[in-house]
């Protein structure tokens, strides 16, 4: 067991204080306080993990914790200033009909893939989940040719489907079958995550959905909100059962000194501890090879053909285990060092400042979408940088393509209206 170290309480203490300040300021759980609540809970879990792990974390220092908190706070600050309850109007000019069309399309498209994922999940009994996770073979190989294609498109639309689901719920003329279809699309990712024994997918899907719910909550009717609350009970029940089955199966491989709670807090609390004791002392950086492979590909720079090859090469270079958690700041740190990470945090601050900016209470619908996309950096950032995984970078590129499509449609619509108004005034 690690010995008492005052520095252990600095990082959690700063988040506890920040959360208390903002919860008293906002009075309710909104996007900003929800984000802070997650970081407060996970940072406190690092205390429990510290005292219940055999790994030596006793040499914690003050400077890395202050660095970590300050950079996180800088990136989060635009969200902390943002209050979605102050949105007076969501501007959907030029894109409203397109979004409804896409909602209908996805509601029909996802069924076949979801059914195959359902049967795949049934095959993956809780006894075999540990073997599935440890093996290099994805259970997706059990899908049919069509099922694989639909599943792939559903996966790369991981940001788009929850966005469409909650957007469609704000419409006055809703079709229940479209709502059910989009709900099935949301459930598909959970089934696939369970079938492949990947808890991260389950947790990330839950957090992603909750962000879009909070962003659209004001525009949902009281009746719809009640339905969501009731449905959430069912969803959470399934989510918790799936999470428990995966955890229990994989827990069977742990040594006798481990407990379920220490296993869970390893995921929620080891990030800041490892950043402090290991990442902070790094001097040989990877310059984007770890977290920004797609960007390096676009520039024609060296990348790796497989994840295992990347780990082997970069772990040899840095002397660190890189298949563990260092927080999202830690993943940037291994690529660009202390100063590059500061610049990245400032860039995220500028992006969120732009996205959350409202004029007379109005915000563009495509900005709402992108807020949800980039919120994944924070919502899962207590573990790692979510876009570090190459497939997540594919999802990000798909989301950016969708964002720019909405933006182009909006701008084109605005120009058409301007031309029409000018023509009318001249005649």
N, C-alpha and C positions, 0 to 999 in steps of 0.2 A: 504493500500500500504506500502511496506517495505521502510525504510529510507535508505539514501545513506550509503554505506559501501565500503571502498576502496578495501577490500579483494575480493569483488565480481568480480573485473576486473582482478585479478591476473591470475586465471586459463585460461580464454579466451585470455588474453594478451599473455601468454606464447605460446599458440597454434598459435596465429596470427603471432608472431615473428618467430616461428619455420617454419610455412608455407611459409612466405615471404623468409626466408633463402633458403629453399629447392626449391621453385619455381624458384628463380633466379639461383640456382645451376643446376637444371635439365632442365629448360626452357620449359618444356612441362608437360602435365598431364600424368604421368605414375602411376604405382601402389602406389609408396610412396607418391607422391604429391596428388593423389586422396584420399588416406587414411587421410592425413593431412587436406585436404580441408573439408572433412566430419566432422572431429573433430573441425576445426575452426568454421564452420557454426553452429554446434550444441552447441559448448561452448558459442558462441555469443548469441545463442537463450536463454541461461540460464539467461542472463541479462534482456532480454525482459520478460521472465517468472517471474523473481524476482519482477519486478515492476508491474506486472499485475495479481498477484495471491493474494488471501486473506490469504494464509498460511504464517506464520511468519518465515522468513529466515534471519532476521536482525542480528543474532549473528554469522555471518560467521567469521571463523578464518583463519589465514594465513597458519598455519602448515598443516592442512588436504589438502589444495589445492596444496601445494608444494609436499606433499607425493604422491597425486594422479597423478600429472603431471609427476613426476620423475619416478614412477613405470610404467606408460604408456609409457614413452619415452624409458625406458630400454627394455621393451618388443618389442617395435616397431623398435628399432634401427637397427637390421639386415635387416628389410624391407627398412628402410631409406637409408641404404648403397647399397641395391640391386637395380640394374637397368636392367629391362628385355630387354632393347634394346641392352645390351651387350651380350646377349645369342647368341653365334655363331652356336651352334648345340644342338638340343634336342635329347638325346640318347634314341632310342626306340628299341634297340637290344633285340630280344626275345619276345617283347610284341606288336609290330606293328600290326601283323595279328590278334592277340587276341583282340585288341582294335577296329579294323575294324569290326570283327565278332560281338562284343558286341554292336557296334553302329547299325548294321543291326538288331540285336535281339531286342534292345529297341525300334527302329523305328517301328517295327511291333507290339511289345507287348503292347504299351501304348494306342493304339487307343480306345479300348473298354472302358477302365477306364476314359479316357478323355471325351468321348462322354457322359458318365453317369454324370461326373462332370459338363459338360456343361448344361445338363438338370436340374441338381441339382441347379446350379447357377441361372437359369431362375426362378425356384420356389422361390428362396430367393429374394424377392422383396426388394427394399430399405426401404419400410415401416416396414418390419418385421425383418430386420437385427439386430436391437437393441435387440429384444426379443430372437433371435437366439443366440446372444453373451451372454446375461444374463442367458440363460437357461443352464442346465448342459448336455443337450442332443446334441450330434454332429449330423449334417445333414448327415454325412456319413452313418447313419442308413438307409437312403433312397436308398442306393446303393444296387444292386443285390449281390448275393453271389460271383459271379465271379468278379463283379465290385469292391467289397470290397478287394478281394485278389490282384487284379491288382493295385488298388489305394494304398494299403499298400506297395507293392513292389516298386511302383513309388515313394512313400514318403520316404522310407528308402534309395532310390537311389538318393536322393535330391542333393548330391554332385557329383555323378557319371554322371548323365545325362548331366548337363551343361558342364562338363569336356569333355565328349565324343563328344558333339555337336561342340565345338570349335576345338577340336583335329581333328575331321573328316573334318572340313572345311579347314584344312591345307593340306589335301591330294590332290595329283594331279588328281587322277581318282575318282571324287566324283559322287555319284548317288543322283539326286535331290530328289528322293522319301525317301531316308534315311535321308537327311537333313530335309525334311518336317516332317517326323516321329519323329525325335529327337526334332524338334521345337514344335511339338504337346505335347511331353512329358514335355517340359519346361512350356508350357501353362497350363498343367493339374494342377500343383501346385497352379497357380494363380486362376484358376477356383474354386478349392477346398477351398482355403483360402477365396475367396469371399463368397462362399456358406455358410461357417461357420463364416462369419463376422470377420475374423482374419486379421487385417491389417498387423500384424507383419510378416505373411507368405508372403504377397505381397512384402513388403519392403525388406525382407531378400532374397527372390528369385531374385529381381532386383539387389541387391548388390552382390550376389553370382555370377550371370551371368556376371556382369561388371568386376569382378576380373579375371575370366577366359578369358574374351575377352582381357583384357590388357596383360595377360600372353602370349597369343597366337598371339596377334595382329601383331607382326613382321613377322610371318610366314603365314599370310593371304594375298592373292593377292589383288591388288588394286581394282579389280572388286568385289571380295568378301567383302572387306571393304566397298565399296559403297553400296552393297546390304544390309549389316548390318546396315549402317546409315539410309537407307530408311526404312528398317524393324523396326528399333528402334523407328522411329516416330510413326508408327502404334502401336507398343508394348507400348510405353510410353503413348499414348493416351488412350489405354484400361486400362493401369495401373492406370493412374490418375483418370479416370472416376470411376473405381472400388473403388479406395481409397476414392474419394469424396463421393460416395454413402454410403459407410460404415460410414465415418466420419459424414456426414449429418444426417444419421439415428440415430447414437449414440449421436450426438450433441443435439438431441431433448430432451434428458433427463437431460441436464445440466441446472443449475439455470440461471436466467436472468442476473446475473453479469458476466457470462462467455462469451467468444467470441471464434470463430473458431480458431483465431491465438493463444490465450492463451491455448486452448485445444491441438493444435498441438505442441506448445513449451513445454507443460507439458511432452510430450513424448520425445522431443529432448533435453530439457534443465534441467529437474528436477534431473537427475542422480547426477551430481556433487554437486548440492545444498543440496540434501538429504544426500549424503555422508559426506559433510562438517558438517552439523548441527545435524545429527542423528547417522550415522554409526560410525563416528570417536570416539564417546564417549562410544562405546560398550565395555563391559568387560567380558561378558559371551558368549562364542563362541560355534558353533554347530558342529565343527569337521567333516565336510564333509557331514553332514545330509542334508544340503540345496542344494548344487551344485554337489555333487559327490556320488549320491545314488548308481549308478551302480557299482562304485568302492568299495563302502562299502558292497554291495551285494556279490561281488566276494570274499571279505575277511570274509564273514559270519557275518558282523556287523549289528546292528539294522538299519532298514529303515522303511518307512511308506507305507501302502498299497494304499493310495490315496493322491492326491495333497492337498486336503482340510484338511486332517488329519495332513499332514506335516506342512501346514501353521499354523493351530491351535496350534500344539505343540511347534513349533519353535518360533512363535510370543509370546507365553506365556513365553518361556524361555528367549528370548532376550529383550522383551518389545518394539519391533519394528514391524511396518507393513512390511511384506516381499513380498507383491504382488505389490510393486511399484519399481521404478528404483533407483539404487545406483551406476550405471556403473558396468562393469565387475570386476573392482578392488573391489568395494563394496561387490559384491557377494562372492568373495574370502575372503574378510575381515571378513564377518559374520561367515565363516567356520573356519578360521585359525588365525584370528587376525593380527596385524600389522607385526609381524616377519614372520609368515607363508606365508603371502601375498608377502612379499619381496622375499622369497625363490621360490614361484611359478612364480613370474615375471622373476627371474633369470633363472628358468628352461625353460620358454617360450623363453627367449633370446637365450639360448643354442640350443633349438630345431630349431628355425628359422635360427640361424647361420649355423647349419648343413645343413638345407634344401636349403638355398640360396647360398651355397658355390659352386663355379664353378671352374673347372680345364680347363685352356686354352679355356674359353668361353663355355664349355660343361656342360650341366645339364641333369640329368636323368629325364625321363618323369614321373616316379612315384613321384619324388620330386616336380615337377610342380603341380601334383594333390594334394599332401598333403599341399603345400603352400596355395592353394585355400581353402582347408578344414579349416586349422587353421587360415586363414585370417578372418574367420567369428568371431573369438574372438574380433578382432579389429573393423571390419566393422560395427558390431552392438553393440560394447562394450560401446558406449556412453549411452546405456540404461541398459543392463544387460549382464551377462555371458550367451552366447547363448546356451552352453551345460549344463546349469543349469536344463533345462527341461528334464525330463526322456526320452521322445521320441527322443529328439535331441541327447541324449546319445546313443540310439539305432542306429540313423543315423551315429553317429561318429564311433561306433563299426563296422557298415557295411562298412564305408569308410576305416577304418583301415584294415579290412579284404581284401578289394579290393587293397589297397596299398601294403600289404605284398604279395598278389598274384602276382602283377606286379613285385615286387622285386624278388620273388623266380623264376619267369619265366626268368627274366633278368639274374640273377646269373647262372641259369641252362644253358642258352644259351651261356654265356661267358665261362663256364667250358667246354661245348661241343666243342666250337671253339678252345679252348686251347688244348684239347685232340687231335682234328683233325689236328691241326697245328703241334703238337709234333709228331704224327704218320707220317705225310707227310714228315717232316724233317728227320725222322729216316729211311725213305725208299727212 
